[in-house]
Amino acid sequence: MKLLSKRNGYFLIAFLATLFFYTRDGDITTSVYATGTAFALPLALAAMVGIMCERTGIVNIGIEGTMLLSAFVAFFVSSLTQNIMIGLFAAILTGSIMGLLLALMAVSWRMDQIIAGTILNILATGLTSFLYVQGKTIPNVFQAIEVPGLSKIPFFGPVLFIHGPLTFLGLAVILTLYVAIYHTPWGLRSRAVGEHPSSADTAGVSVARLRYINVTIAGAIGALAGAYLSLELVGSFERGFTAGKGFTALALMIFGRWNPLGALGAALFFGLAQAYANQLMIDQVVNIPSQFTAALPYIMTIVVLTISAGKVRPPAAEGQPYEKGQA
Amino acid sequence: MSDTKVVTESKSKPVKSFDVGSWLIPIIAVLVAMFIAAILIKLQGSNPITAYKSLFKTAFGSLEGIGLTLGKSTPLVLSGLAVAVGLRAGLFNIGAQGQLLSGALAAAWAGVTFDGLPGYIHIPIALIAGAFFGSIVAGISGFLKAYRGVHEVITTIMLNSIVMAIADYLASHQLREPDQFLTRTSEILPSAKMPIYSHLPLGFFIAVALALLIWWILGRTTSGFRIETVGRNRHAAWYAGISVKKTVISAMLISGAIAGLGGAVETLGITYRYAPAFNLGLGFDGITIALLGRVHPLGIIPGAILIGGMRAGAANMQFDSGVAPELVDLLMALILLLVTAPLITRFFKNNSNKSMTSGWGN
């Protein structure tokens, strides 16, 4: 492993910048990083949805719709039953169904996957705006947990170890996915199906079955991202609640080169950038109109894609329906 | 761009073909969608028959109603046409919303700024301003697609939000109505307001004329042929000496100009000013309408009138039956799902089994 790699360079710059800000004002830096992590989590989880699907060769641009509908179900089922756990499970069920629907359209019906994903998005928008009711409340949100001992570490404690249960669950999902993709038979099969389905088929892997399973699990992860937004981070639901996060996540997936840890890093960078922009506004260091800070993640998404396009290589079989017996 | 990849192709048939059989699918899709929505209405405790009766009576039952319907349909014809032109070139422009918004704002600005012009000069200037800005917004995506290989679906969606933020900023600062606290522009001058001929709005006829023009361009001209060829098979187009990059950019510019015109027509004919709450969803409806019309420049017109009619009748339907006007959004989603589902498509023989998608980086 090269010590002076480009990636280590980025880490060094990030580390020095953090150290510099921390010595200037420890409390604010800590809170900015904690907020940044909270902003980053739904993006990172949504990027995991993309990674799981695309590693097996399915393009999923319906992440946004999956998150929106699950956030909606999470909130309204919680409100109806006055129990956020039931809301969480209902959301995960919803996300799995969305994943299953995508698999049905993309694998069984061999539909154009971009159109299939767009259908999920429009379906979610239609359902949530038709069924939306104003003035509902949930009994409580998932409260932050302080990990005993670890949360007392300066800086790292508040940034990493004081969060709600869904944050920890989400981080666990991301780490598990990383290990699973690169170090388990399932991961190897998934990657093979995404790169060269006919070879995987020859080796005895059922392409269609694996695609169904992965896309459905991915839907459940997307639901976790949606439920995190409505039950932990914000505690409410509005029309158009997810505000393009599902699309930003796709850019992060590409930026992170279809690697769960890479995408997590990219999401943290995004989250921190937003947290810093917010802090600069609060401190009135700069007077940026609120509309421009709102547009910042979208602009960054385009910039990131423009920079990384052509330098990264997506899974080779991405977006193509597979027919048994094809070369 | 590697040779092994599936070539980007649009799912559509040649523009000239107009066989009656394939038009059964959209009709059945609409009927099935209305049936499913009826079940949902029933579950909500309202009467679906009362709701639909009220919806269509308001929309098509009188001359006033038809005028209102055509007014609502106008931007939908244009946004559907914008999406269709993109699809013809193998591009999925889901940014019609942002392009439409920039067109609406540009027309509002032109409608307020150019004082002392007669209507027959002022209206065209404002329309061109709208088309110009819509085309610039789409051109960004076209350029990034052609020269950097960034997928247009992501850039157009991101530009939707960026345009919305910028338009919001301009409408609350530089272009805000003086001495008012609302985020909106001033009302456009009377010379920029588009006339209505006994309930029938001028904009609708402009939109239909444009659809005819696009139909002619795609089917009968060299530039149309280039767009169609690139949409069908990019590699073959390249091999035949067509500049794929230039064609991709020009298709996006045309698509964006049409969407921008849609926003301009809405401002000059209906809203008379720009405010952030206006124009919402019109661009996304364009996707459903384009696919409902089988990506045919003329096929989108009946679809747009149907959806426009639903939008026109939705408020009265809520009054008569208590069903929320967002029912139309749900219907649109169901129609889109049904019209594109190959299960029913294949039932009526369909030869297209090719993919538009070929990864993010080509």
Interface residues (C-beta under 8 A of the other chain):
Chain A: V59 I61 M105 W109 R110 M111 D112 Q113 I114 I115 A116 T118 I119 I122 L123 T125 G126 L127 S129 F130 Y132 A243 G244 F247 T248 L250 A251 I254 P289 Q291 F292 A294 A295 Y298 I299 T301 I302 L305 T306 A309 G310 V312 R313 P314 P315 A316 E318 G319 Q320 P321
Chain B: T4 V6 K11 L40 F92 I94 L144 R148 G149 V150 H151 V153 I154 T155 I157 M158 L159 S161 I162 A165 I166 D168 Y169 S172 H173 F284 I287 T288 L291 A324 E326 L327 D329 L330 L331 M332 A333 L334 L336 L337 T340 A341 P342 L343 N353 S355 M356 T357 S358 G359 W360 G361
